[in-house]
Amino acid sequence: MRIEAAEVVAAVVVGVGATLLMDAWNLMLKRAFGIRSLDYCLLGRWIRHMPTAFRHVSIAAAAKRRGECGVGWVAHYSIGVSLAMVFVLFPAGDWLMRPTLLPALLFGLVTVIFPLFVLQPALGLGIASSRAANPLQARAKSVATHVVFGLGLYLCAVGIHVGSFLLTTL
């Protein structure tokens, strides 16, 4: 299997775009319904604490670390780009050239495994946010957010496909 540089660039664009759509979704949930998302500074705090502790009783109560906000945001987008690369570059077939919605949505849904079973327990929220103030809402939000990420993968791939088509026909 040979991966072209243009495919890598396209995968990065798809990952950034899908992550941006996910962030827009979370911003809409916050403004319209008061449903807050993960504070990426806390993600950064967790990462900065990893050399000494992977799991916390409450990451919010853990000591602040220098640069945690920047680390959290870089990690958030790096994860989005990495997931997009796995989805776009390694499956059988040529999805990026002929994007379809269902595989992207299913991939987005599968990616919710990481926050539910790794991140949330490590931050002190329990498995699938079982210790959150409203566990059902937190789970539903996680699932919906990751489906939106999958939708973003599809929409960005369609955008790239349409853009490249227009460039070659002009």
Secondary structure as UniProt FT lines:
FT   HELIX           5..33
FT   HELIX           40..49
FT   TURN            50..52
FT   HELIX           59..61
FT   TURN            66..67
FT   HELIX           68..89
FT   TURN            95..97
FT   HELIX           101..110
FT   TURN            111..112
FT   HELIX           113..114
FT   HELIX           115..119
FT   HELIX           120..123
FT   HELIX           127..129
FT   TURN            130..131
FT   HELIX           135..169
//
